[in-house]
Amino acid sequence: MTNTTLLLNADPLILQALREDISSEDVTTNAVMPEKRLGTVELICKQDGVIAGLQVFERTFQLLDPDTKVEFYAKDGDEVKNKQLLAKVTGDIRVLLSGERTALNYLQRMSGIATYTHGVAALLEGTKTKLLDTRKTTPNNRIFEKYAVTVGGGYNHRYNLSDGVLLKDNHIDAAGGVKQAVEAAKAYAPFVRKIEVEVENMDMVREAVEAGADIIMLDNMTHEQMAEAVAYIDGRAETECSGNITKENVKAITDIGVDYVSSGALTHSSPILDVSLKNLTVL
């Protein structure tokens, strides 16, 4: 997920978030600032971490008023420190006040994901294993959250159900087995799409290899089971391990030699990075 892709698709989602927060008017702001007045406010980091989503933060204000200007002192992917000045926002004070929470919600959430991802990815440095996200994302926020993963040093798994074939346990049960599920996927899916199969034991690993799966996901296996599976697969398919992978346990799998490790925790359990708009000044 690139910054360009994010910005090309973000506007309708940001507008929806703004409508959620301003259904008819901002009563408080309109009470204290009935007329347009120019002002400036500072974006300040309140924790150490990795910043992500600065352009989304800026775009939130510009969708309310395109004349809003943001001067940045950091860029996405930077490691930032507590009390660091990240940006100054200048514009109609009514816009600064009304857009504040929505803009910060995006920036805090995305920076939290980037920060957590950065910490997990650091534990995989020096290995062949790449860190992947999952589809366990907040509804209508996937594009923001998957972008934040890449800023933090992770990689995106498929974006949605149209991106590729991932045969999970229920798909396999529906098809009648691993072999049948892979055969059905090969018959239906265009040849340019890889076929990934989720397996839970060595019998399923053998079936997936024999059926010609491109990627085999080792789901919720023990360390010993995963090591045995990778040795058996022996390069005949790419390998991925998954299942409750977190910052606390990811290092334990680095000796297995899997190609990928996927972690839903990157997007569903990352705490926010605390940032704030302070020191509003009327110009």
N, C-alpha and C positions, 0 to 999 in steps of 0.2 A: 504494500500500500504506500503510494508516494504522496507527497504534499500536493502535487498537481491534481491527482485523482481525488484527493480529499476535498479540495477547494471547488472542483468542478461539480461536486455532488452535494455539497454541504448546505447550500442556501435554503432549500425547502425544509430541511430538518431544523436548522437554526430558527427559521421563521415560525415553525410549529412550536418550538420551545418558547419563543418570545410570546406567542399567542397564549400559551399555557399560563404565563406569568402576568400578562397584561390582557385580560379578556375584554375590557372596555377602556379603562384608563388606569393610570398610576395615581391614585387618589392622594397619597401622601406627597409625592413630588409636585403635583399640580397645586396643592395647597400652599406649599412653601416657595414655589418658583412658578408663578402663573405666566411669566413672560420669558422669552428667550434671553439667556445671559451666557456669555462664554466663560468657561472655567477649565481648570486642569486638575487631574488627580493622578496619584502615583500608584503603580503596581509594585507591591513589595512582597518578597518571598519570606515566609515565616518558618521554613524548615529547609534543611539540606536535602537535595534530591536532583532529579533530572527533569528539566522543563519540557513540556510538549503541549502543543495546541495554541501557540501564540497567534497564529493567523486566524484561527477560529475565534479566539478572544476578540481580535480586532474586527473581524467581519460581523460579529454580533452587534457592535456599536454602529458600524457603517450601514447595516440594514435598517437601523432606526433613523440614521442621518448620514448620508454619504460624505458629508463635509467633516465628519469626525476624523481626527488625526491621531495616530499612535506612533510615538518615537520609542523604538526598542533598544534596550541595552543588553539583550541576550537573544539567542536563537534556539529553535527546537534542537534538543539533543545536548544542550549545554548542562554541565553539572553546576547547580546553583547552590547558594548558601543562605542560611538564615539571615534576615535583615537586608538581603541584597535588593537593590533597586532594579527592577526588570524592565520597566517601561513608564512613560508618561502619556496619559490620554488627554487630548484637548478637544473641546467641542461644546455644544449646547449642554448646559448643566442638567437640563431635564433628561437628555439622552444618557448622560453619564450615570445619573441616579437610577433611571428606569432599566437600563441594560446591565447594570452592575452584577446582579445575582446570576443571571443567565450566563453572562460571559465568564464569570468566575467558576460557575458549576462545570462548564466545559473544561476550563484550564486546570482546575483542581483534579478532576477525574482523570483527564488524559495524562497529566504529569504524574499522578499516583501510579498509573499503569506503567508508564515509562520508567519510573523509579524502581518499582518492584521487578519489572522485566530485566532492567540493567543488573540488578543484584543477582538474579537467577542465572542470567547469561554469563556473568563473571565466573560462576562456579563451573561452567563448561569450557572455559578457555583452555586451549592446549589439547582439546580432544576433537574428534571428527564429528561429534554430535551437535546438531543444530536444534535450537529451541523454537518450538512452534506454539502458536495460540490455538484456540478452538472456536466453535460457534457458540460457546457459552458466554454470550454477550448481552448487554442490556438492550431490550427491544428498541429499535429506531436509533440506536447509538453505535451500531457495529462499525460503521465506517470510521468513526472517531477513535474507538477503542482499538481496532486493528492497526490503525495508523500509529497510535501511541506505542503499541508493541514494537513496531519497526524502529521507532525513535529510540527505544530502550535497548535495542540490539537483538531483538528476537525476529522471527520470520512468521509470515502468515501461512496458516493452513488454508484450505479452501475457504473462499469468502462466503459462499452460500451453497444451497443444494444443487444449483445449476453448474457449479464449477467442476465437479468431478464425482466419481463413484466411490463411496465409502460404505461397504457392506458391513453393517453392525449386527449384533446378535439377533435382533428382531427381523432384519432383512433375511438373514440366513435361515431363521426359523420359518419365515414365510415361504422361502424358496424350496425348503426341504433339505438343506445342507449346504456346506461350503462349496462343493463342486458344482451343484446346480445353480447356486447364486452367482458364481463367477461366470459360468457358461451363459447365463441369462444376461449378465451385464455386458459380456463381450458381444453378444448378439445384438444388443440394443444400443449401446453407447458408441459414439463415433470413435474411430481408432486413435484420435489424438488425445483422448482422455485416458489417464491412468486408472487402474482399478485397484483399490485398496480394500483389504479384508481385515476385520477385527477378529482376533483369535484369543482363546482363553486357556488352551492346553496344547500339548504336543500333537495329539491326534489332529486337531484343527490346523496346526502349523503344517503338518505333512500334506493335508488335503489342499491347503492354500498354495503350497509350492507346486504340487502336482497339477493343480488347475491352472497354473500360470499367472497367479496374481502378481501385479507390479510392485505393490507395497504391502507388507504384512505388519499389522499393528498388534503388538503384544500387550494385551489389556489386563491390568490387575494381576499380573503374574509375579511370583516371587523372584528374587534375584537369581536363584539357581535355575529356575525355569526359563527365565529370559536368556541367561547365558547359554543354556542348552539349545534353545530355539535359534539364537543367532549363529551358533556353531553349525547347526543342521542346515539352516538356510544358505549359509556359506556364499553369499553374494548373488544367489539366484533371484533374489528380490530385495528391494530396499526394506529396511526395518525401522519401525517406530515403536516406542514404548509409551504407554499412557496409563492413567488411572491414579488419581490422587497425588500427582506430582507437584511438589511445592518447593520453596526455597530451602526448607529444612531437610528434605530427603533427596534432592536431585543429584547431589554429588555421589550418592551411593551407587548410581547406575553408570558412572562414567567409565568404569573398567569393562563394561559389557561390549562396547563397540557398536551400539545401535547408531543408525544414521540420523534419527530424529527422536526428540522427546517432546510430547505435546502436553501442555498444562492449561487446564481451564482456569486455574487460580490466577493466571496473569490478568484476566479480565473480570472474573467474578469475585475475587477476594483481595484485590489490591486496595490498600487504604489510600485516601486522597492525599495530595501534597497541599499543605496549607499555604494559600496565597491570599492577599487582601488588597483592596483599593483604599488608600488612606490619603490624608492631607489634601482634601479638596480645597481649591483656591478659586475664588471669583476673580476673573480678569477685568 
